[in-house]
Amino acid sequence: MQNKKTPLQYAMVTLKGMAMGAADVVPGVSGGTIAFITGIYEELITTIDKLSLSFFKYWKKEGFIPTFKRFNLGFLCCLFLGIFISVLSLAKLISYLLDAYPVMLWAFFFGLILASIWLIGKQIMKWNIGVYVMGILGIAISYYITVAEPLDGSASYGFIFISGFLAIIAMILPGISGAFILLLLGSYALVLGTVEDFVDGIAQGNYRQVAFALSKLIVFMIGCVIGLKSFSKALTYLYVNYKNLTLALLTGFMIGALNKVWPWKEVLSYRTNSEGHEVPLLEKSILPQNFDGDPQILSVVILAVFGFLLIFIIERLAIKKPLDVH
């Protein structure tokens, strides 16, 4: 583990964290993939695995600074600072685009996820009955989630905690996006809105709003931390020992989820959000000719292709070696 770094190296870790944060705000792009491409994936996994309650034992015995260095927390702090900066700066933009240009934004997301399916699926080295079964299972589970009525957890802390607990998978396994998990759970807009409220509260000096949004973000982060420790060893084990089956499941999961990011939707029912606004609760995918409004077909095709090519370019920039956690 690389514990000794110069200030410039720590600054680079922060920049890499910003790239990961930008990726995880967008469904379809994995922060874990960015970590791999930028060469910090192994250090990230190793640092997380070694972080435990023994930190406090060493702190008492050796002091805070030596313990901080022993557990490589400088690396984690710089990395998560970068992620935090990126998420705060992009959340408002994504929220605005979701509200103002939903068809075009979903088209871009569709292209991202389509390319991610190709990126993950091509890593499956051996196709057999088990791989096909896992792929079909992934499609079935994911598609069911996209058509099922979302759990209207609204802004409850329990729902936010579960969202963070599950979304953190993206930090562990390259190929699946945290924002994508939030999208399937129906909490993507909720989390983005909370971040947006936090930023707006600071800008307006509304500290009551800041405190309320911060309380939600803290619960979300607690869910992330607990999920990170709970899933890291299990997912790493599965990926290392059952790589083809794991990749098949992930590929199927993302294929089934294409229904969720299909650009043209018909709203079947609405719900009232925490701000008293009517927002879609249940939607179904429809053909562009049946869309109520301008289907913007040319724009949709251009943005979907752009999203696909963006992932393709990122993949081309990656070091050509197998994704390995050792």
C-alpha atoms as one frame of an Amber mdcrd trajectory, in Angstrom:
protein
   0.000   0.000   0.000   1.363   3.428  -0.902   1.321   5.297   2.396   4.103
   7.809   1.623   2.941  10.418  -0.871   4.054  13.915  -1.754   1.604  16.847
  -1.608   1.418  16.732  -5.417   0.498  13.026  -5.327  -2.254  13.726  -2.786
  -3.519  16.521  -5.049  -3.639  14.025  -7.918  -5.621  11.600  -5.726  -8.129
  14.418  -5.109  -8.431  15.036  -8.862  -8.987  11.313  -9.437 -11.668  11.428
  -6.738 -13.338  14.285  -8.608 -13.381  12.128 -11.752 -14.928   9.275  -9.762
 -17.535  11.611  -8.275 -18.458  12.930 -11.711 -18.854   9.360 -12.933 -21.047
   8.294 -10.035 -23.451  11.211 -10.507 -24.252   9.872 -13.995 -26.108   6.549
 -14.313 -24.137   4.128 -16.441 -20.612   5.296 -15.622 -18.900   3.488 -12.771
 -16.711   5.267 -10.257 -15.009   1.911  -9.787 -14.131   1.862 -13.488 -12.607
   5.352 -13.189 -10.610   4.174 -10.163  -9.268   1.291 -12.229  -8.434   3.451
 -15.234  -6.585   6.015 -13.077  -4.562   3.317 -11.305  -5.908   3.639  -7.755
  -8.362   0.719  -7.670  -6.052  -1.739  -5.913  -5.003   0.820  -3.297  -8.648
   1.767  -2.708  -9.751  -1.829  -2.141  -6.729  -2.655   0.036  -7.187   0.449
   2.183 -10.883  -0.255   2.709 -10.234  -3.910   3.572  -7.627  -3.007   6.177
  -9.733  -0.293   7.810 -11.343  -1.676  10.962 -12.038  -0.950  14.616  -8.400
  -1.788  15.336  -7.807   1.825  14.252  -8.805   2.933  17.749  -6.473   0.395
  19.392  -3.506   1.704  17.414  -4.614   5.297  18.021  -4.480   4.735  21.782
  -1.141   2.922  21.531   0.731   4.964  18.883  -1.104   8.286  18.664  -3.354
   9.718  15.980  -0.837  10.764  13.299   1.060   7.435  13.121  -2.262   5.555
  13.094  -3.628   7.882  10.402  -0.597   7.011   8.252  -0.720   3.292   9.118
  -4.270   2.997   7.745  -3.521   5.178   4.703  -6.305   7.589   5.656  -4.615
  10.492   3.862  -5.340   8.673   0.613  -8.985   8.044   1.549  -9.553  11.607
   2.777  -8.157  13.150  -0.420 -10.093  10.712  -2.584 -13.423  11.305  -0.849
 -12.800  15.059  -0.781 -12.554  14.951  -4.562 -15.703  12.824  -4.839 -17.570
  15.204  -2.504 -16.516  18.303  -4.473 -17.587  16.742  -7.750 -20.958  15.531
  -6.482 -21.779  18.943  -4.942 -20.853  20.812  -8.127 -22.702  18.523 -10.558
 -25.880  17.640  -8.630 -27.636  20.934  -9.362 -26.837  20.721 -13.075 -28.152
  17.166 -13.377 -31.308  18.066 -11.407 -31.928  21.003 -13.756 -31.429  18.873
 -16.866 -33.765  16.173 -15.525 -36.447  18.808 -15.106 -35.846  20.856 -18.265
 -34.601  18.304 -20.823 -35.687  14.866 -19.576 -35.940  13.148 -22.985 -32.475
  14.230 -24.095 -30.856  13.479 -20.730 -32.366   9.983 -20.590 -31.152   9.436
 -24.164 -27.614  10.278 -23.046 -27.953   7.914 -20.044 -29.327   5.213 -22.377
 -26.205   5.441 -24.524 -23.962   5.311 -21.451 -25.594   2.167 -20.101 -25.724
   0.508 -23.537 -21.970   0.984 -23.856 -21.413  -0.232 -20.294 -23.280  -3.439
 -21.177 -20.882  -3.963 -24.065 -17.879  -3.134 -21.862 -18.836  -5.616 -19.136
 -20.205  -8.348 -21.390 -17.073  -8.582 -23.493 -15.070  -9.452 -20.369 -16.933
 -12.769 -20.051 -14.305 -15.233 -21.192 -16.316 -18.464 -21.170 -19.986 -18.796
 -22.078 -21.804 -21.768 -20.566 -25.231 -22.599 -19.153 -24.392 -21.008 -15.807
 -23.421 -17.738 -17.473 -26.652 -17.664 -19.496 -28.745 -18.452 -16.401 -27.097
 -15.658 -14.402 -27.545 -13.248 -17.301 -31.242 -14.053 -17.640 -31.668 -13.826
 -13.865 -30.042 -10.384 -13.881 -32.338  -9.194 -16.682 -35.449 -10.510 -14.919
 -34.613  -8.963 -11.547 -33.593  -5.621 -13.020 -36.578  -5.351 -15.366 -38.967
  -6.210 -12.542 -37.504  -3.396 -10.453 -38.013  -0.930 -13.316 -41.717  -1.765
 -13.756 -42.625  -2.323 -10.109 -44.184   0.542  -8.217 -41.322   2.249  -6.380
 -41.254   1.953  -2.618 -42.485   5.395  -1.756 -39.924   5.820   0.984 -40.060
   9.500   0.126 -37.370  11.273   2.124 -37.369   8.873   5.084 -34.014   8.314
   6.719 -34.377   4.547   6.499 -34.851   4.737   2.731 -31.866   7.086   2.379
 -29.711   4.733   4.471 -30.652   1.709   2.308 -29.946   3.740  -0.852 -26.434
   4.550   0.351 -25.878   0.990   1.568 -26.643  -0.461  -1.881 -25.270   2.306
  -4.120 -21.759   1.957  -2.687 -21.351  -1.271  -4.690 -20.121   0.988  -7.489
 -17.048   1.887  -5.435 -16.074  -1.769  -5.146 -16.714  -3.446  -8.469 -15.866
  -1.761 -11.796 -18.722  -1.773 -14.255 -21.783  -0.767 -12.266 -22.676   2.798
 -11.352 -23.840   4.048  -7.960 -26.209   6.470  -9.674 -27.533   3.511 -11.650
 -28.368   1.680  -8.398 -30.119   4.807  -7.079 -32.030   5.028 -10.351 -33.339
   1.485  -9.937 -34.267   2.113  -6.309 -36.188   5.234  -7.300 -33.998   7.409
  -5.058 -31.813   9.072  -7.698 -33.805  12.323  -7.797 -34.158  12.261  -3.993
 -30.407  12.105  -3.360 -29.644  14.686  -6.072 -32.310  16.959  -4.612 -30.824
  16.627  -1.130 -27.380  17.615  -2.398 -28.957  20.511  -4.293 -30.788  21.668
  -1.132 -27.500  21.550   0.781 -25.698  23.710  -1.802 -28.615  26.164  -2.129
 -28.913  26.458   1.651 -25.260  27.450   1.944 -25.550  29.938  -0.930 -28.680
  31.535   0.580 -27.490  31.420   4.181 -30.461  29.229   5.097 -28.769  27.166
   7.799 -31.959  25.364   8.768 -32.142  23.996   5.217 -28.418  23.194   5.336
 -28.814  21.265   8.597 -31.819  19.308   7.310 -30.082  18.386   4.043 -26.842
  17.594   5.867 -28.650  15.210   8.216 -29.903  13.262   5.189 -26.470  13.266
   3.569 -24.861  12.002   6.778 -27.361   9.119   6.929 -26.649   8.383   3.270
 -22.889   8.392   3.936 -23.301   6.136   6.979 -25.169   3.711   4.724 -22.309
   3.959   2.224 -19.658   3.246   4.862 -21.501   0.255   6.327 -22.306  -1.063
   2.845 -18.694  -0.604   1.807 -17.396  -2.771   4.625 -20.221  -5.306   4.315
 -19.960  -5.821   0.556 -16.255  -5.338  -0.122 -14.988  -8.773   0.859 -18.026
 -10.629  -0.499 -18.009  -8.906  -3.894 -14.250  -9.125  -4.203 -14.443 -12.866
  -3.458 -17.202 -13.408  -6.023 -15.430 -11.364  -8.657 -12.123 -13.168  -8.176
 -13.510 -16.720  -7.860 -16.649 -16.543 -10.032 -15.741 -13.785 -12.450 -17.764
 -14.958 -15.467 -20.930 -15.545 -13.411 -20.574 -12.175 -11.664 -20.049 -10.352
 -14.956 -23.025 -12.180 -16.502 -25.244 -11.098 -13.610 -24.065  -7.496 -13.910
 -24.572  -7.530 -17.683 -28.106  -8.884 -17.316 -28.795  -6.383 -14.568 -27.913
  -3.496 -16.850 -29.794  -4.906 -19.869 -32.972  -5.124 -17.826 -32.449  -1.586
 -16.565 -32.504  -0.080 -20.069 -36.264   0.079 -19.612 -35.708   2.568 -16.791
 -33.714   5.008 -18.940 -35.776   4.671 -22.134 -36.246   8.312 -23.237 -39.978
   8.216 -24.028 -42.302   7.629 -21.086 -45.981   7.794 -20.306 -46.792   8.774
 -16.727 -49.291   6.376 -15.163 -49.462   7.948 -11.712 -48.025  10.809  -9.683
 -46.957  11.384  -6.100 -46.405  14.532  -4.059 -42.783  15.040  -3.059 -41.457
  16.607   0.138 -41.753  20.095  -1.421 -45.403  19.629  -2.327 -44.794  19.206
  -6.068 -46.449  16.567  -8.212 -43.793  14.223  -9.620 -44.125  10.982 -11.627
 -44.458   7.840  -9.506 -45.151   5.129 -12.069 -44.198   5.338 -15.747 -44.121
   2.996 -18.716 -41.900   3.044 -21.794 -43.630   3.902 -25.065 -42.667   4.313
 -28.719 -41.662   7.847 -29.793 -44.719   8.213 -32.024 -46.950   7.708 -28.978
 -45.085  10.294 -26.870 -47.148  13.265 -25.664 -44.981  16.074 -27.006 -41.996
  16.487 -29.306 -40.137  13.139 -29.353 -36.902  14.938 -30.419 -35.779  11.811
 -32.272 -32.693  13.361 -33.907 -31.485  14.816 -30.597 -32.131  11.491 -28.859
 -30.081   9.556 -31.429 -27.204  12.056 -31.294 -27.033  12.071 -27.484 -27.362
   8.288 -27.200 -24.497   7.841 -29.671 -22.461  10.463 -27.807 -23.042   8.637
 -24.505 -22.025   5.338 -26.072 -18.858   6.814 -27.597 -17.919   8.469 -24.304
 -17.761   5.072 -22.578 -15.948   3.628 -25.589 -13.298   6.373 -25.350 -12.894
   5.843 -21.589 -12.438   2.124 -22.199  -9.824   2.819 -24.890  -7.881   4.932
 -22.389  -7.839   2.119 -19.839  -4.703   0.079 -19.286  -5.124  -3.132 -21.247
  -5.021  -5.680 -18.453  -7.683  -7.751 -16.659  -9.618  -6.085 -13.858  -7.995
  -7.600 -10.793  -8.249  -6.722  -7.154  -4.973  -8.204  -6.071
